[in-house]
Every structure is written in structure tokens, then in C-alpha cells.
Amino acid sequence: MVRNGLIKLVKGGLEVIEYDGLKESVTRDGYLMLRDPESKKLILAHRYVWKKHYGKYPNGILDHINGDRADNRIENLRLVTPAQNAWNMKVKESSKTKYKGVFIDFNTGRFEARICKHGKQISLGYFENSNDAAKIYNDEAVKLFGEFARLNEITEEKNMNAKQVKKNQVKISLDEKIMEVLEEKASSLGLKVSAYIQLVLGQHVSEIRSQVKN
């Protein structure tokens, strides 16, 4: 249910909701689409909320101030430039450090803080742990981006050090070696890796079944 434009998503699926008497569904990337009753066109809900409040659709990009795409309260929306919108983006889920602007230097096991300034990546230095790098990124982001800066929430749970990086490197190396062996075995049989894995699993299942029967 929606209250004042606040939409709660159902994890891993689509949720049919209501806003202003209009029903539509939440997209998998977290945006709500509504059908404009006048134009009958599907539109992003936050743009519709803006129109209802100001009397017309926004001429430009709308940013969710708190980063929550489901929170379409008018006080959480603002007009921004493409650059300002990027400054307020959250860290990518694929990030190995879970911090925006913090990257692992696998050669040294240290953490580099980087920030984009005028379209160029600027190094802010190298650090022994990810929390120190995240703090430096936050400080620089406030100076450069002001109210549009998306700051890292720094916690001890997220903190990484050089020792942990080396462990991850060993795991990655092992994974790569395993994949090399699988590719070699699969190639010798003229199979793709996925088909070879299914074949091997099938053989093991057959062996287990015969043992159970005996």
C-alpha cells in the first residue's frame, strides 16, 4: 500500500500498488510505473507525483534525494543535472569493497580511494583498510558535490584489510584453476562446461543410486 507516495517493494518480485487511485506495478529495478489518466501513457511514478504537485511534468532529470527509488514523496524529489544525479548514486552491488569510490589494489593489497572530478578519475591515495579509504572519499565528495554527495555508511562489518584481500586472491586463483580444468575436460569431450558438469553430476547420482540399492 502507498501512503503519501511511499511505496514498499516486495523483495524478488512485482507488487501491484495504488497511488492516487491509479494501479500499476513496480519494475524490478525499483521504479514504479503509472498510467497517466489524461494521456493514457505509462510514466514513471515520481514524474507523475511532480506533475500533481507543480501542475506539469519536470523538464529534466528527477533525483530521489535519499536514494530510495520507491520513496516518491515530493519532499524526496529534486531536479538535477546528469552529473548531480551520478554524484548521488549508490555504490554498485558488484563492488568488492561495498564502498563508493573505494577499490582494491590486488598488487599491494591496499585500498585506493578515487573520485570522479570533471569527468576524470582522481586518486585520493592508498590505505591499509577500506574504512580509511571510504572516509577520505566521503570528505572529498562533500567538498566537490555538496548536498548531492552520496556518502558511504562506514561500519566495522564492511571493513577489509590486506590480509582479507590476500585470502580473496587465493580463492579467486583457485576458482580460475578449477574453471581451467573444467574447460579442458569439457573440450576433450566436445562439450560446453555446463554440459560437462551435468554429465559428471549425473554419473555421481547413478553411483549413489547403485550404492543405495546394494
N, C-alpha and C positions, 0 to 999 in steps of 0.2 A: 504494500500500500504506500502511496505517496502522500507526504504531508509537507506543504509549502515547497514543493519541488524537490524534496529529499527522497531519493529512490534507493531502496535496499535491494541489492542483487542476490540472486540465488547462485551459489558457487557451482561452476561447472555446467551451467545451463542457461536457458532463457526464462525470464519471468514476465508474465503478462501483468501490466500495472495500469493505473489510471492517473491521468493528470488533466485537470480542468475538464473532466468529462470525456476525454479522448483516450482511447485504448490502443496501445501498441506493444511492441516487445523490446527488450534490452538486447543490444548486439553483444557478441562475445568479447569485444574489446572494451565493453563497459559504457558505451554511449546508448542513450535512449532515442528512439525514432518515434515521431508522432505524425499523424496526417493532418495537415492544416485544413480546418473546416471550410475555409474560403477557396483556396487554390486546389484542394484535394491532393496536394503533393506531400510525399513523405519528407519530413525535415528533421534535423537534429533538435531534440527537446530543448537544449539550452538556448538555441536561437529563437525558438518559439516563446520561451519564458521571457527573453529580452524584448521581443515584439509586444507581448502582453503588457509589459511594464512601461516601455517607452513609445509604443504605438507604431513601431516599424522595425524591420529586421536590421541587425547590425551590419554596417558597411565595413567588414573586415573580420579578423580572427577573434573569437571569444576564448578566453582562458579561464579554467577553473582554478581559482586562487589557491585552494588547499590541495590541489592535485587529484581530488576525487571526482572522476567523470560522472559519477552517479548523483553528485550533490549539485542540483540545478537551482538552488535558491538564488535570487537575484543578487544578494549581497556577496555571493561566491563567484560572480561572473564579472569580467572586465575585458574591455577592448585592448588588444595588444598587437604589436608588430610580430612578424615571424621570428625575429631574434629574441624578443621578450618571451614569446611562447616557449622557445627552446630552452631559455635560461630556467624556466620554471618546470621543466620536465623532470620526472622521477628517474632514478637510476634504472638502467635496463636490468631485466630479470636475469639475463645471461652474464651479468657482471660477476667475476670471480671474487671480488673483494666486497661486494654488496654496498659499496660506497660510490657516489657520483664523483667523478674526477680522480679516482684512485686506481692505479694499475700496478700489476706485479711485474717486476723486472726479474725474469727467471734466471738471468745470468748471474745476478748478485744476490737474489733472494730478498731484495729490498722493495720498498713500495714508493712509486713515483706519484706525486700529485701533479695533475695537469688541468689547465683551464683553457677554454676557447675564448680568444680575445681578437676581435675584428676579423673573424673567420680563420684565425690561425691558432694551433695548439701551442700553448706556452707551458714549459716545465716549471713547476714551483719547488722542485727539489726532491731528494730521495730520503726515505725514512726507514727506521728499523721495524716499525709496526704500522698497520693500516690505520689505526686510530689517529696517530700523529699526522699522517698524510691527509686524512679526512678533515682534521681541524684546520690545517693550512688552507685546504680547498675552501672550506666554509668562510674563513677570514677574507680570502681574496674575492670570493663570489659576492660577499656583501659590499666590498669596495667597488667592484665593477658593475654589478647588476642591481644593487639596492633592493627595493621591495619585490623585484621579480626573481631574486635568487632562491633557488631550491636548495635548502641546506640539508646536509646529512644529519640523520639522527644517530649520534655516536653512542655505542654501547659496548660493554666488555664482551658480550656474547658474539659480536661481529668481529672483534679484534683478531688480527692474524699477525704472526711473526715469521722470521726467516726459517725457523725450524719446521713450521707447518707448511711453508711453501715447498721446502725440500721433500717433505712427505708426499705432497701432492704431485711433485715432479716424478717421484718414484712410481706412484700409482699410474700417472699418465704414460710413463715409459713402459710399464707392464702391460697396460691396455693396448698400446701400439704394437708391442711384440705379439700379444695374443691375436690381434687382428691380422698381423702379417702371416702367422701360422695358419689361421683360418682361411685367408685368401689363397695361400699356397695350396692347401689341401683341396679347397673347393675348385681351384683352377685345374688341378690334376685330374679331377673327375668331370670337368666341363660344366661345373655348376656355379651359381651365384652363392655368395656367403650365406644368405638367408636360407637357401635351399639345402645347402650342406649342413647347416645347424639343425634343420628339421629332420634330415636324414639320420644324423648322429643321435638326436633325441629319440627318434623312432626306434633305432636299434637298441638303445638303452631300455626303453619301455618294453620292448619284446623280451629282452634278457630278464627284466624284473618279473614279467608275467610268467616266464618259464620257471623261474626260481620259486615263485609262489605256488605254482601247480605241483612242483616236486615237493 
